[in-house]
Amino acid sequence: PLGEASRGLFAIEQSLRREGIEPGQIRRLEVVLPTVDAMGLVELSCLGQASIAMIDGQYRTLMEAEVLTYQDGDLIESKVIWFDENGVIEKTLQPALRLEAFRTTEPDALKRFDRRDDSDVLVTVRGKLDKSTKPEQVAFVVKSLSEQSESGETAESSDQSQSAPSASSKVPAVANQLVRSTGDQVQVLVSSQTVSPKKFRRDQSQPTDADIAPTRLIDHGNAIVKRTATTIGNLPPQELASELVLRIANSFSLTTWNGWRPASTLIRGQKGGPIDHAVAAAAVLRARGIPARLVFGLVPTQSGRVTSQDFVEMQLTVWVVAYVEDQWVSIDPMTGKRNDTTRLALRVPSDNADLASEYALTFQQLANTAIEIVGVK
């Protein structure tokens, strides 16, 4: 039976409408979790006012709050909400699902379904992964599918391998991803821990001039990119990097990807997909003197949705790494937070590389690669 303090599906908004919440305050509500038919606890943390892009491209100043949902003490969902002075929730973002929701009218909502996004590249990975548990380590094995051609030639000498790069030669050590080559495969350990297992190679690269230089797409010399970067004041390096990326995430409306465009164009248009978020984030980071690189790789879809008993669906995407406090830090361009251990980096474009070509090469690599999740801790 439900207690007197238990609340239903609209508990958060009803609570905000009844009584406002001030920045820094935390409110906890006992709620019904309909998807699991159980009781849970919602923790609402008010972060303060923020200027947020809405579905029509216009900006509104709303109150921002982080909402964490727990079941039996375990975190099962994290999202961000923005609400007005009356407690009406106007926008919601669920970063794990890349899901953005707006309060709107039915006719306006139906207009948004006219265009389908054909840009998603989905990959089925063997293994099991429950992203909601926030694992400390995830171990992958990456292996080339063309180790030997039909004629008996080795993969290195065959035409097929020339068009589709070998997995063992391309999987990078970057930020929290460690690699170890063993014969025809690469063992990959994505870890939140600082200790490196024996024979695994950690990213010890130093930033170069190219990591802060402007490019055709990361055009941080443009005035609008500079202005956006200076909207965040002086902060400790890691906090500054996070806030700069979050500034982009909060100012963009989430739309389908429309091809590679310069950061200045994206910031001016205030909308884009996850790849666009990464390009713009790299630009504002470099504008503030923080070395930044783009990373192409895989992230679980739908919070690691299992397509069958032993397979997980992952999606090709782009994120950023920033060099702060003498280390490369992997950052989610959609939230500004450190990436968890469920991402697998496949390629870090070289200095001044053509990103469209590099992305195409990564796609080719996927066609020639078998990936398996062999351990989760």
HELIX and SHEET records of a PDB file:
HELIX    1   1 ALA A   11  ARG A   18  1                                   8    
HELIX    2   2 PRO A   95  LEU A   97  5                                   3    
HELIX    3   3 GLU A  106  LYS A  111  1                                   6    
HELIX    4   4 LYS A  131  THR A  133  5                                   3    
HELIX    5   5 ALA A  155  SER A  157  5                                   3    
HELIX    6   6 ASP A  159  SER A  163  1                                   5    
HELIX    7   7 ALA A  167  LYS A  170  1                                   4    
HELIX    8   8 ASP A  209  ASP A  211  5                                   3    
HELIX    9   9 ALA A  223  ALA A  229  1                                   7    
HELIX   10  10 PRO A  237  SER A  251  1                                  15    
HELIX   11  11 ALA A  263  GLY A  269  1                                   7    
HELIX   12  12 PRO A  274  ALA A  287  1                                  14    
HELIX   13  13 THR A  301  SER A  303  5                                   3    
HELIX   14  14 LEU A  355  ALA A  367  1                                  13    
SHEET    1   A 6 ILE A  26  LEU A  33  0                                        
SHEET    2   A 6 ALA A  38  ALA A  53 -1                                        
SHEET    3   A 6 TYR A  59  GLN A  71 -1                                        
SHEET    4   A 6 ASP A  74  PHE A  83 -1                                        
SHEET    5   A 6 ILE A  89  GLN A  94 -1                                        
SHEET    6   A 6 LEU A  99  PHE A 102 -1                                        
SHEET    1   B 4 LEU A 122  ARG A 126  0                                        
SHEET    2   B 4 PHE A 311  VAL A 324 -1                                        
SHEET    3   B 4 ALA A 292  PRO A 300 -1                                        
SHEET    4   B 4 LEU A 344  ARG A 347 -1                                        
SHEET    1   C 3 LEU A 122  ARG A 126  0                                        
SHEET    2   C 3 PHE A 311  VAL A 324 -1                                        
SHEET    3   C 3 VAL A 306  SER A 308 -1                                        
SHEET    1   D 3 LEU A 122  ARG A 126  0                                        
SHEET    2   D 3 PHE A 311  VAL A 324 -1                                        
SHEET    3   D 3 GLN A 327  ILE A 331 -1                                        
SHEET    1   E 4 GLN A 177  THR A 182  0                                        
SHEET    2   E 4 GLN A 185  SER A 191 -1                                        
SHEET    3   E 4 GLN A 137  SER A 144 -1                                        
SHEET    4   E 4 THR A 369  VAL A 376 -1                                        
SHEET    1   F 2 SER A 253  LEU A 254  0                                        
SHEET    2   F 2 LYS A 271  GLY A 272  1                                        
END                                                                             
